[in-house]
Amino acid sequence: MGRGKINISRIENKTTRQVTFAKRRAGLLKKTHELAVLCDAQIGLIIFSANGKLYEFCSDPLSMENIIQKYQLATGTQIMEHNDIEQMHGEMRRIMSETRNLQLSLQRYIGEDLSSLSLGELNELEHVLEHSSHKIRTRKFEILQQQMENLERKEQLLGQDNEHMFHLLKEQQAAATTYEEQNEVVNVRKIEEVERMGGMSHILDQFPFGGEDQPSSVLQLTTLHQTTPNNFYPYRLLPTQPNLQDYTLN
């Protein structure tokens, strides 16, 4: 079964990319060596990894410098040698020149040195300042607009919180009022019950009953009155002294 085609593109996974680089680098160096030995070819191979590490191969008996010189002779090109000190001085002069220009521009922008400017330079400076002020005003307006939108959203949130708190307070007040009304109704009923019981006691006190015959309610009193309509006091009082006439002296 043949191998499928591989999509030639950059490998995103770093580990997989490093493994693939090591394998293919070894295969490339092997194929280069075989080509130099089998065909007596003069080959110079230079490889830089993604980390900047150098790998090179040069066929015997030549060196890499000999290969490069042969390349220059064949193509007619020449690698110029740079003086590091001169290059550093040139870079320093360029940086100093840019710094001077920036300082002069800053002085012109703040109005310290305008006497040496010509009319064209002044017009250009005016145009630059107008453009900068326009950008500043635009940015300032955007920031103010964002702040206003944030304040409006905050106001809406606070309004919703206040409305929610207001509804909660109204519900609590309504519940408290209902509770007080219920307590008031209960207290009124208790007072009426106490007053009614007090009136019944006053009625019962008018009838002198004693012991277990004392009625506990007006209903019992009415029933008792119906059973003894003509004799409200069914008991006869006995004299404290015996009737002497009922006895004869022996």
PyRosetta script that sets phi, psi and omega in degrees:
from pyrosetta import init, pose_from_sequence

init()
pose = pose_from_sequence("MGRGKINISRIENKTTRQVTFAKRRAGLLKKTHELAVLCDAQIGLIIFSANGKLYEFCSDPLSMENIIQKYQLATGTQIMEHNDIEQMHGEMRRIMSETRNLQLSLQRYIGEDLSSLSLGELNELEHVLEHSSHKIRTRKFEILQQQMENLERKEQLLGQDNEHMFHLLKEQQAAATTYEEQNEVVNVRKIEEVERMGGMSHILDQFPFGGEDQPSSVLQLTTLHQTTPNNFYPYRLLPTQPNLQDYTLN")
pose.set_psi(1, 125.9)
pose.set_omega(1, -175.7)
pose.set_phi(2, -75.4)
pose.set_psi(2, 157.6)
pose.set_omega(2, 178.0)
pose.set_phi(3, -79.2)
pose.set_psi(3, 143.3)
pose.set_omega(3, 179.2)
pose.set_phi(4, -77.2)
pose.set_psi(4, 163.4)
pose.set_omega(4, 179.0)
pose.set_phi(5, -73.0)
pose.set_psi(5, 140.9)
pose.set_omega(5, 179.9)
pose.set_phi(6, -99.9)
pose.set_psi(6, 131.5)
pose.set_omega(6, 177.4)
pose.set_phi(7, -70.4)
pose.set_psi(7, 115.6)
pose.set_omega(7, -177.5)
pose.set_phi(8, -81.1)
pose.set_psi(8, 99.8)
pose.set_omega(8, 177.0)
pose.set_phi(9, -155.5)
pose.set_psi(9, 168.9)
pose.set_omega(9, -177.5)
pose.set_phi(10, -66.1)
pose.set_psi(10, 132.2)
pose.set_omega(10, 178.4)
pose.set_phi(11, -80.2)
pose.set_psi(11, 123.2)
pose.set_omega(11, -174.1)
pose.set_phi(12, -77.2)
pose.set_psi(12, -35.9)
pose.set_omega(12, -179.7)
pose.set_phi(13, -72.1)
pose.set_psi(13, 123.9)
pose.set_omega(13, -174.5)
pose.set_phi(14, -65.3)
pose.set_psi(14, -43.2)
pose.set_omega(14, -179.0)
pose.set_phi(15, -64.9)
pose.set_psi(15, -46.1)
pose.set_omega(15, 178.9)
pose.set_phi(16, -63.3)
pose.set_psi(16, -38.1)
pose.set_omega(16, 179.1)
pose.set_phi(17, -64.4)
pose.set_psi(17, -40.1)
pose.set_omega(17, 179.9)
pose.set_phi(18, -67.6)
pose.set_psi(18, -40.6)
pose.set_omega(18, 179.0)
pose.set_phi(19, -64.9)
pose.set_psi(19, -43.5)
pose.set_omega(19, 179.1)
pose.set_phi(20, -63.6)
pose.set_psi(20, -39.6)
pose.set_omega(20, 178.0)
pose.set_phi(21, -61.8)
pose.set_psi(21, -43.9)
pose.set_omega(21, -179.2)
pose.set_phi(22, -64.0)
pose.set_psi(22, -43.2)
pose.set_omega(22, -178.4)
pose.set_phi(23, -66.5)
pose.set_psi(23, -47.1)
pose.set_omega(23, -176.0)
pose.set_phi(24, -73.2)
pose.set_psi(24, -30.5)
pose.set_omega(24, 175.4)
pose.set_phi(25, -64.0)
pose.set_psi(25, -44.9)
pose.set_omega(25, 177.9)
pose.set_phi(26, -61.8)
pose.set_psi(26, -41.4)
pose.set_omega(26, 178.6)
pose.set_phi(27, -65.5)
pose.set_psi(27, -38.6)
pose.set_omega(27, 179.0)
pose.set_phi(28, -66.3)
pose.set_psi(28, -42.3)
pose.set_omega(28, 177.6)
pose.set_phi(29, -63.8)
pose.set_psi(29, -37.6)
pose.set_omega(29, 178.8)
pose.set_phi(30, -65.3)
pose.set_psi(30, -46.2)
pose.set_omega(30, -179.9)
pose.set_phi(31, -64.9)
pose.set_psi(31, -36.5)
pose.set_omega(31, 178.2)
pose.set_phi(32, -65.2)
pose.set_psi(32, -43.8)
pose.set_omega(32, 178.3)
pose.set_phi(33, -62.9)
pose.set_psi(33, -42.8)
pose.set_omega(33, 178.8)
pose.set_phi(34, -62.9)
pose.set_psi(34, -41.5)
pose.set_omega(34, 178.9)
pose.set_phi(35, -64.2)
pose.set_psi(35, -40.4)
pose.set_omega(35, 179.7)
pose.set_phi(36, -67.8)
pose.set_psi(36, -37.0)
pose.set_omega(36, -177.9)
pose.set_phi(37, -77.7)
pose.set_psi(37, -47.1)
pose.set_omega(37, -175.2)
pose.set_phi(38, -70.5)
pose.set_psi(38, -38.2)
pose.set_omega(38, -174.1)
pose.set_phi(39, -107.5)
pose.set_psi(39, 3.8)
pose.set_omega(39, -179.2)
pose.set_phi(40, 53.7)
pose.set_psi(40, 45.4)
pose.set_omega(40, -179.8)
pose.set_phi(41, -96.0)
pose.set_psi(41, 149.1)
pose.set_omega(41, 176.3)
pose.set_phi(42, -98.4)
pose.set_psi(42, 111.7)
pose.set_omega(42, -171.8)
pose.set_phi(43, -125.7)
pose.set_psi(43, 135.8)
pose.set_omega(43, 171.0)
pose.set_phi(44, -124.5)
pose.set_psi(44, 122.2)
pose.set_omega(44, -175.4)
pose.set_phi(45, -121.4)
pose.set_psi(45, 126.3)
pose.set_omega(45, 178.6)
pose.set_phi(46, -123.1)
pose.set_psi(46, 127.9)
pose.set_omega(46, -179.1)
pose.set_phi(47, -129.7)
pose.set_psi(47, 131.1)
pose.set_omega(47, 171.6)
pose.set_phi(48, -115.4)
pose.set_psi(48, 126.0)
pose.set_omega(48, 178.3)
pose.set_phi(49, -76.1)
pose.set_psi(49, 175.6)
pose.set_omega(49, 178.9)
pose.set_phi(50, -64.5)
pose.set_psi(50, -25.6)
pose.set_omega(50, 177.5)
pose.set_phi(51, -87.3)
pose.set_psi(51, 0.3)
pose.set_omega(51, 178.9)
pose.set_phi(52, 89.9)
pose.set_psi(52, 9.2)
pose.set_omega(52, -180.0)
pose.set_phi(53, -79.6)
pose.set_psi(53, 137.8)
pose.set_omega(53, -175.3)
pose.set_phi(54, -94.3)
pose.set_psi(54, 134.6)
pose.set_omega(54, 171.7)
pose.set_phi(55, -130.3)
pose.set_psi(55, 133.1)
pose.set_omega(55, -178.3)
pose.set_phi(56, -141.9)
pose.set_psi(56, 157.0)
pose.set_omega(56, 177.0)
pose.set_phi(57, -143.3)
pose.set_psi(57, 136.6)
pose.set_omega(57, 178.0)
pose.set_phi(58, -137.0)
pose.set_psi(58, 132.8)
pose.set_omega(58, -178.4)
pose.set_phi(59, -74.3)
pose.set_psi(59, 141.7)
pose.set_omega(59, 177.8)
pose.set_phi(60, -68.3)
pose.set_psi(60, 149.8)
pose.set_omega(60, -0.3)
pose.set_phi(61, -95.4)
pose.set_psi(61, 15.3)
pose.set_omega(61, -176.3)
pose.set_phi(62, -82.5)
pose.set_psi(62, 162.4)
pose.set_omega(62, 172.6)
pose.set_phi(63, -109.8)
pose.set_psi(63, 173.9)
pose.set_omega(63, -179.0)
pose.set_phi(64, -65.2)
pose.set_psi(64, -34.1)
pose.set_omega(64, 178.2)
pose.set_phi(65, -65.2)
pose.set_psi(65, -40.1)
pose.set_omega(65, 177.4)
pose.set_phi(66, -63.8)
pose.set_psi(66, -39.5)
pose.set_omega(66, 178.7)
pose.set_phi(67, -64.0)
pose.set_psi(67, -42.7)
pose.set_omega(67, -178.9)
pose.set_phi(68, -66.3)
pose.set_psi(68, -41.4)
pose.set_omega(68, 178.5)
pose.set_phi(69, -62.9)
pose.set_psi(69, -42.3)
pose.set_omega(69, 177.1)
pose.set_phi(70, -63.1)
pose.set_psi(70, -36.1)
pose.set_omega(70, 177.7)
pose.set_phi(71, -65.5)
pose.set_psi(71, -42.7)
pose.set_omega(71, 179.2)
pose.set_phi(72, -64.3)
pose.set_psi(72, -41.3)
pose.set_omega(72, 179.0)
pose.set_phi(73, -66.3)
pose.set_psi(73, -37.9)
pose.set_omega(73, -178.1)
pose.set_phi(74, -72.0)
pose.set_psi(74, -35.7)
pose.set_omega(74, -176.5)
pose.set_phi(75, -98.6)
pose.set_psi(75, -13.3)
pose.set_omega(75, -179.1)
pose.set_phi(76, 76.3)
pose.set_psi(76, 21.8)
pose.set_omega(76, 178.7)
pose.set_phi(77, -104.2)
pose.set_psi(77, 162.6)
pose.set_omega(77, -179.7)
pose.set_phi(78, -144.2)
pose.set_psi(78, 132.5)
pose.set_omega(78, 178.7)
pose.set_phi(79, -85.6)
pose.set_psi(79, 119.2)
pose.set_omega(79, -177.2)
pose.set_phi(80, -79.2)
pose.set_psi(80, 139.9)
pose.set_omega(80, 177.8)
pose.set_phi(81, -93.0)
pose.set_psi(81, 131.2)
pose.set_omega(81, -177.4)
pose.set_phi(82, -104.6)
pose.set_psi(82, 142.1)
pose.set_omega(82, 174.1)
pose.set_phi(83, -88.1)
pose.set_psi(83, 118.8)
pose.set_omega(83, -175.7)
pose.set_phi(84, -64.2)
pose.set_psi(84, -38.9)
pose.set_omega(84, -178.9)
pose.set_phi(85, -66.4)
pose.set_psi(85, -44.8)
pose.set_omega(85, 178.8)
pose.set_phi(86, -63.9)
pose.set_psi(86, -38.2)
pose.set_omega(86, 178.2)
pose.set_phi(87, -64.1)
pose.set_psi(87, -40.1)
pose.set_omega(87, 177.9)
pose.set_phi(88, -64.9)
pose.set_psi(88, -40.4)
pose.set_omega(88, 177.5)
pose.set_phi(89, -64.7)
pose.set_psi(89, -40.4)
pose.set_omega(89, 178.1)
pose.set_phi(90, -63.7)
pose.set_psi(90, -42.2)
pose.set_omega(90, 177.6)
pose.set_phi(91, -64.3)
pose.set_psi(91, -38.4)
pose.set_omega(91, 178.5)
pose.set_phi(92, -65.5)
pose.set_psi(92, -41.6)
pose.set_omega(92, 178.1)
pose.set_phi(93, -63.5)
pose.set_psi(93, -38.9)
pose.set_omega(93, 179.3)
pose.set_phi(94, -65.1)
pose.set_psi(94, -42.8)
pose.set_omega(94, -179.7)
pose.set_phi(95, -66.0)
pose.set_psi(95, -39.4)
pose.set_omega(95, 179.2)
pose.set_phi(96, -66.5)
pose.set_psi(96, -38.4)
pose.set_omega(96, 178.1)
pose.set_phi(97, -64.5)
pose.set_psi(97, -44.7)
pose.set_omega(97, 178.0)
pose.set_phi(98, -63.0)
pose.set_psi(98, -37.9)
pose.set_omega(98, 178.7)
pose.set_phi(99, -64.9)
pose.set_psi(99, -42.0)
pose.set_omega(99, 177.9)
pose.set_phi(100, -62.2)
pose.set_psi(100, -43.1)
pose.set_omega(100, 179.4)
pose.set_phi(101, -63.2)
pose.set_psi(101, -40.4)
pose.set_omega(101, 178.6)
pose.set_phi(102, -65.6)
pose.set_psi(102, -39.8)
pose.set_omega(102, 178.0)
pose.set_phi(103, -64.6)
pose.set_psi(103, -43.2)
pose.set_omega(103, 177.5)
pose.set_phi(104, -62.5)
pose.set_psi(104, -41.6)
pose.set_omega(104, 178.4)
pose.set_phi(105, -62.6)
pose.set_psi(105, -40.8)
pose.set_omega(105, 179.0)
pose.set_phi(106, -64.8)
pose.set_psi(106, -42.5)
pose.set_omega(106, 177.8)
pose.set_phi(107, -63.1)
pose.set_psi(107, -38.2)
pose.set_omega(107, 178.4)
pose.set_phi(108, -68.5)
pose.set_psi(108, -38.2)
pose.set_omega(108, -179.4)
pose.set_phi(109, -66.2)
pose.set_psi(109, -36.0)
pose.set_omega(109, -180.0)
pose.set_phi(110, -90.7)
pose.set_psi(110, 1.3)
pose.set_omega(110, 173.2)
pose.set_phi(111, 81.2)
pose.set_psi(111, 23.4)
pose.set_omega(111, -178.9)
pose.set_phi(112, -86.7)
pose.set_psi(112, -35.9)
pose.set_omega(112, -175.7)
pose.set_phi(113, -130.6)
pose.set_psi(113, 90.2)
pose.set_omega(113, 179.3)
pose.set_phi(114, -118.4)
pose.set_psi(114, -4.4)
pose.set_omega(114, -175.4)
pose.set_phi(115, -71.2)
pose.set_psi(115, -29.7)
pose.set_omega(115, -177.2)
pose.set_phi(116, -88.7)
pose.set_psi(116, 1.1)
pose.set_omega(116, -177.3)
pose.set_phi(117, -87.5)
pose.set_psi(117, 144.3)
pose.set_omega(117, 175.6)
pose.set_phi(118, -85.8)
pose.set_psi(118, 176.6)
pose.set_omega(118, -179.1)
pose.set_phi(119, -64.5)
pose.set_psi(119, -40.5)
pose.set_omega(119, 179.1)
pose.set_phi(120, -64.9)
pose.set_psi(120, -40.5)
pose.set_omega(120, 178.6)
pose.set_phi(121, -66.5)
pose.set_psi(121, -37.4)
pose.set_omega(121, 177.0)
pose.set_phi(122, -65.8)
pose.set_psi(122, -41.2)
pose.set_omega(122, 177.0)
pose.set_phi(123, -62.6)
pose.set_psi(123, -42.0)
pose.set_omega(123, 177.5)
pose.set_phi(124, -63.6)
pose.set_psi(124, -41.4)
pose.set_omega(124, 178.0)
pose.set_phi(125, -64.0)
pose.set_psi(125, -38.5)
pose.set_omega(125, 178.0)
pose.set_phi(126, -63.9)
pose.set_psi(126, -42.9)
pose.set_omega(126, 178.6)
pose.set_phi(127, -62.2)
pose.set_psi(127, -42.4)
pose.set_omega(127, 179.4)
pose.set_phi(128, -63.8)
pose.set_psi(128, -42.3)
pose.set_omega(128, -179.6)
pose.set_phi(129, -66.5)
pose.set_psi(129, -39.5)
pose.set_omega(129, 177.7)
pose.set_phi(130, -64.0)
pose.set_psi(130, -42.9)
pose.set_omega(130, 178.3)
pose.set_phi(131, -63.5)
pose.set_psi(131, -41.8)
pose.set_omega(131, 179.2)
pose.set_phi(132, -65.0)
pose.set_psi(132, -43.2)
pose.set_omega(132, 179.6)
pose.set_phi(133, -64.6)
pose.set_psi(133, -35.8)
pose.set_omega(133, 176.9)
pose.set_phi(134, -64.7)
pose.set_psi(134, -42.8)
pose.set_omega(134, 177.4)
pose.set_phi(135, -63.9)
pose.set_psi(135, -38.5)
pose.set_omega(135, 179.5)
pose.set_phi(136, -65.6)
pose.set_psi(136, -44.7)
pose.set_omega(136, 178.8)
pose.set_phi(137, -62.9)
pose.set_psi(137, -40.7)
pose.set_omega(137, 179.4)
pose.set_phi(138, -62.7)
pose.set_psi(138, -45.0)
pose.set_omega(138, 179.7)
pose.set_phi(139, -65.6)
pose.set_psi(139, -40.1)
pose.set_omega(139, 178.6)
pose.set_phi(140, -63.4)
pose.set_psi(140, -41.3)
pose.set_omega(140, 177.8)
pose.set_phi(141, -63.7)
pose.set_psi(141, -40.5)
pose.set_omega(141, 177.7)
pose.set_phi(142, -61.7)
pose.set_psi(142, -43.0)
pose.set_omega(142, 179.9)
pose.set_phi(143, -65.3)
pose.set_psi(143, -42.9)
pose.set_omega(143, 177.9)
pose.set_phi(144, -63.5)
pose.set_psi(144, -38.3)
pose.set_omega(144, 178.6)
pose.set_phi(145, -64.6)
pose.set_psi(145, -42.2)
pose.set_omega(145, 177.2)
pose.set_phi(146, -62.8)
pose.set_psi(146, -42.1)
pose.set_omega(146, 178.2)
pose.set_phi(147, -63.5)
pose.set_psi(147, -41.1)
pose.set_omega(147, 177.7)
pose.set_phi(148, -63.0)
pose.set_psi(148, -42.4)
pose.set_omega(148, 178.8)
pose.set_phi(149, -64.2)
pose.set_psi(149, -40.1)
pose.set_omega(149, 177.8)
pose.set_phi(150, -63.7)
pose.set_psi(150, -42.2)
pose.set_omega(150, 178.9)
pose.set_phi(151, -65.6)
pose.set_psi(151, -37.8)
pose.set_omega(151, 178.4)
pose.set_phi(152, -65.4)
pose.set_psi(152, -43.4)
pose.set_omega(152, 176.9)
pose.set_phi(153, -62.4)
pose.set_psi(153, -39.7)
pose.set_omega(153, 178.5)
pose.set_phi(154, -65.3)
pose.set_psi(154, -38.9)
pose.set_omega(154, 177.9)
pose.set_phi(155, -63.9)
pose.set_psi(155, -41.5)
pose.set_omega(155, 178.1)
pose.set_phi(156, -62.7)
pose.set_psi(156, -43.3)
pose.set_omega(156, 179.0)
pose.set_phi(157, -63.5)
pose.set_psi(157, -42.3)
pose.set_omega(157, 178.7)
pose.set_phi(158, -65.4)
pose.set_psi(158, -38.6)
pose.set_omega(158, 177.4)
pose.set_phi(159, -62.7)
pose.set_psi(159, -41.9)
pose.set_omega(159, 177.4)
pose.set_phi(160, -63.8)
pose.set_psi(160, -40.8)
pose.set_omega(160, 177.7)
pose.set_phi(161, -63.9)
pose.set_psi(161, -42.3)
pose.set_omega(161, 179.3)
pose.set_phi(162, -64.4)
pose.set_psi(162, -41.2)
pose.set_omega(162, 179.3)
pose.set_phi(163, -64.9)
pose.set_psi(163, -40.3)
pose.set_omega(163, 178.2)
pose.set_phi(164, -63.7)
pose.set_psi(164, -43.3)
pose.set_omega(164, 178.0)
pose.set_phi(165, -64.5)
pose.set_psi(165, -37.8)
pose.set_omega(165, 179.4)
pose.set_phi(166, -63.7)
pose.set_psi(166, -43.4)
pose.set_omega(166, 178.4)
pose.set_phi(167, -64.6)
pose.set_psi(167, -38.7)
pose.set_omega(167, 178.1)
pose.set_phi(168, -63.7)
pose.set_psi(168, -42.3)
pose.set_omega(168, 178.8)
pose.set_phi(169, -64.4)
pose.set_psi(169, -41.1)
pose.set_omega(169, 178.6)
pose.set_phi(170, -63.1)
pose.set_psi(170, -41.9)
pose.set_omega(170, 178.4)
pose.set_phi(171, -64.0)
pose.set_psi(171, -40.9)
pose.set_omega(171, 178.0)
pose.set_phi(172, -65.2)
pose.set_psi(172, -42.2)
pose.set_omega(172, 178.3)
pose.set_phi(173, -64.1)
pose.set_psi(173, -41.4)
pose.set_omega(173, 178.5)
pose.set_phi(174, -63.7)
pose.set_psi(174, -41.8)
pose.set_omega(174, 178.4)
pose.set_phi(175, -64.2)
pose.set_psi(175, -40.5)
pose.set_omega(175, 178.8)
pose.set_phi(176, -65.5)
pose.set_psi(176, -40.9)
pose.set_omega(176, 178.7)
pose.set_phi(177, -63.9)
pose.set_psi(177, -44.2)
pose.set_omega(177, 178.4)
pose.set_phi(178, -61.8)
pose.set_psi(178, -40.5)
pose.set_omega(178, 179.0)
pose.set_phi(179, -64.3)
pose.set_psi(179, -42.5)
pose.set_omega(179, 178.8)
pose.set_phi(180, -65.8)
pose.set_psi(180, -40.2)
pose.set_omega(180, 178.7)
pose.set_phi(181, -64.3)
pose.set_psi(181, -41.9)
pose.set_omega(181, 177.7)
pose.set_phi(182, -62.6)
pose.set_psi(182, -42.1)
pose.set_omega(182, 177.5)
pose.set_phi(183, -63.1)
pose.set_psi(183, -39.2)
pose.set_omega(183, 180.0)
pose.set_phi(184, -65.3)
pose.set_psi(184, -41.5)
pose.set_omega(184, 178.6)
pose.set_phi(185, -63.2)
pose.set_psi(185, -43.2)
pose.set_omega(185, 179.2)
pose.set_phi(186, -63.1)
pose.set_psi(186, -42.3)
pose.set_omega(186, 179.1)
pose.set_phi(187, -64.4)
pose.set_psi(187, -40.0)
pose.set_omega(187, 178.4)
pose.set_phi(188, -63.4)
pose.set_psi(188, -42.7)
pose.set_omega(188, 178.6)
pose.set_phi(189, -62.9)
pose.set_psi(189, -40.1)
pose.set_omega(189, 178.2)
pose.set_phi(190, -64.1)
pose.set_psi(190, -41.2)
pose.set_omega(190, 179.2)
pose.set_phi(191, -64.3)
pose.set_psi(191, -43.3)
pose.set_omega(191, 178.2)
pose.set_phi(192, -62.2)
pose.set_psi(192, -40.3)
pose.set_omega(192, 179.2)
pose.set_phi(193, -64.6)
pose.set_psi(193, -41.6)
pose.set_omega(193, 178.8)
pose.set_phi(194, -64.9)
pose.set_psi(194, -43.1)
pose.set_omega(194, 178.7)
pose.set_phi(195, -63.7)
pose.set_psi(195, -40.3)
pose.set_omega(195, 179.3)
pose.set_phi(196, -65.4)
pose.set_psi(196, -41.7)
pose.set_omega(196, 178.1)
pose.set_phi(197, -65.9)
pose.set_psi(197, -35.8)
pose.set_omega(197, 176.9)
pose.set_phi(198, -65.1)
pose.set_psi(198, -38.3)
pose.set_omega(198, 177.3)
pose.set_phi(199, -67.2)
pose.set_psi(199, -38.4)
pose.set_omega(199, 178.2)
pose.set_phi(200, -64.8)
pose.set_psi(200, -39.4)
pose.set_omega(200, 178.3)
pose.set_phi(201, -63.5)
pose.set_psi(201, -36.8)
pose.set_omega(201, 178.8)
pose.set_phi(202, -65.9)
pose.set_psi(202, -38.3)
pose.set_omega(202, 178.2)
pose.set_phi(203, -66.8)
pose.set_psi(203, -43.1)
pose.set_omega(203, -177.7)
pose.set_phi(204, -68.2)
pose.set_psi(204, -28.8)
pose.set_omega(204, 179.6)
pose.set_phi(205, -67.0)
pose.set_psi(205, -21.0)
pose.set_omega(205, -180.0)
pose.set_phi(206, -73.6)
pose.set_psi(206, -15.5)
pose.set_omega(206, -177.5)
pose.set_phi(207, -111.8)
pose.set_psi(207, 114.8)
pose.set_omega(207, -175.3)
pose.set_phi(208, -80.0)
pose.set_psi(208, 89.4)
pose.set_omega(208, 172.4)
pose.set_phi(209, -106.3)
pose.set_psi(209, 150.2)
pose.set_omega(209, -179.9)
pose.set_phi(210, -131.3)
pose.set_psi(210, 155.6)
pose.set_omega(210, 176.0)
pose.set_phi(211, 69.1)
pose.set_psi(211, -141.7)
pose.set_omega(211, -178.3)
pose.set_phi(212, -75.1)
pose.set_psi(212, -12.4)
pose.set_omega(212, -179.0)
pose.set_phi(213, -79.5)
pose.set_psi(213, -5.2)
pose.set_omega(213, -178.9)
pose.set_phi(214, -67.4)
pose.set_psi(214, 119.3)
pose.set_omega(214, 179.2)
pose.set_phi(215, -71.4)
pose.set_psi(215, 144.8)
pose.set_omega(215, -178.6)
pose.set_phi(216, -94.3)
pose.set_psi(216, -8.5)
pose.set_omega(216, -179.6)
pose.set_phi(217, -153.0)
pose.set_psi(217, 168.5)
pose.set_omega(217, 178.9)
pose.set_phi(218, -66.7)
pose.set_psi(218, -31.6)
pose.set_omega(218, 179.8)
pose.set_phi(219, -64.1)
pose.set_psi(219, -43.9)
pose.set_omega(219, 176.9)
pose.set_phi(220, -64.3)
pose.set_psi(220, -36.4)
pose.set_omega(220, 178.6)
pose.set_phi(221, -63.8)
pose.set_psi(221, -41.9)
pose.set_omega(221, 178.9)
pose.set_phi(222, -65.1)
pose.set_psi(222, -42.0)
pose.set_omega(222, 179.1)
pose.set_phi(223, -63.4)
pose.set_psi(223, -42.2)
pose.set_omega(223, 179.3)
pose.set_phi(224, -64.8)
pose.set_psi(224, -35.7)
pose.set_omega(224, 179.4)
pose.set_phi(225, -69.1)
pose.set_psi(225, -35.1)
pose.set_omega(225, 178.4)
pose.set_phi(226, -69.4)
pose.set_psi(226, -34.6)
pose.set_omega(226, -179.1)
pose.set_phi(227, -73.8)
pose.set_psi(227, -28.4)
pose.set_omega(227, 178.7)
pose.set_phi(228, -128.2)
pose.set_psi(228, 74.5)
pose.set_omega(228, -176.1)
pose.set_phi(229, -72.8)
pose.set_psi(229, -33.2)
pose.set_omega(229, -172.5)
pose.set_phi(230, -100.2)
pose.set_psi(230, -18.1)
pose.set_omega(230, -177.4)
pose.set_phi(231, -125.4)
pose.set_psi(231, 92.0)
pose.set_omega(231, -176.4)
pose.set_phi(232, -72.6)
pose.set_psi(232, -24.7)
pose.set_omega(232, 176.7)
pose.set_phi(233, -118.4)
pose.set_psi(233, 89.8)
pose.set_omega(233, -173.8)
pose.set_phi(234, -74.5)
pose.set_psi(234, -9.0)
pose.set_omega(234, -176.7)
pose.set_phi(235, -98.7)
pose.set_psi(235, 139.6)
pose.set_omega(235, 178.8)
pose.set_phi(236, -100.0)
pose.set_psi(236, 135.0)
pose.set_omega(236, -178.7)
pose.set_phi(237, -78.9)
pose.set_psi(237, 134.1)
pose.set_omega(237, 176.8)
pose.set_phi(238, -88.5)
pose.set_psi(238, 142.3)
pose.set_omega(238, 178.4)
pose.set_phi(239, -70.5)
pose.set_psi(239, 149.0)
pose.set_omega(239, 178.3)
pose.set_phi(240, -72.4)
pose.set_psi(240, -24.2)
pose.set_omega(240, 178.0)
pose.set_phi(241, -113.8)
pose.set_psi(241, 139.5)
pose.set_omega(241, 176.6)
pose.set_phi(242, -67.5)
pose.set_psi(242, 150.9)
pose.set_omega(242, 177.1)
pose.set_phi(243, -78.2)
pose.set_psi(243, 111.5)
pose.set_omega(243, -175.6)
pose.set_phi(244, -69.6)
pose.set_psi(244, -22.8)
pose.set_omega(244, -178.5)
pose.set_phi(245, -71.3)
pose.set_psi(245, -19.8)
pose.set_omega(245, -179.9)
pose.set_phi(246, -75.4)
pose.set_psi(246, -13.3)
pose.set_omega(246, -179.0)
pose.set_phi(247, -112.9)
pose.set_psi(247, 144.1)
pose.set_omega(247, 175.7)
pose.set_phi(248, -105.5)
pose.set_psi(248, 141.1)
pose.set_omega(248, 178.7)
pose.set_phi(249, -79.1)
pose.set_psi(249, 130.0)
pose.set_omega(249, 177.5)
pose.set_phi(250, -80.8)
pose.dump_pdb("model.pdb")
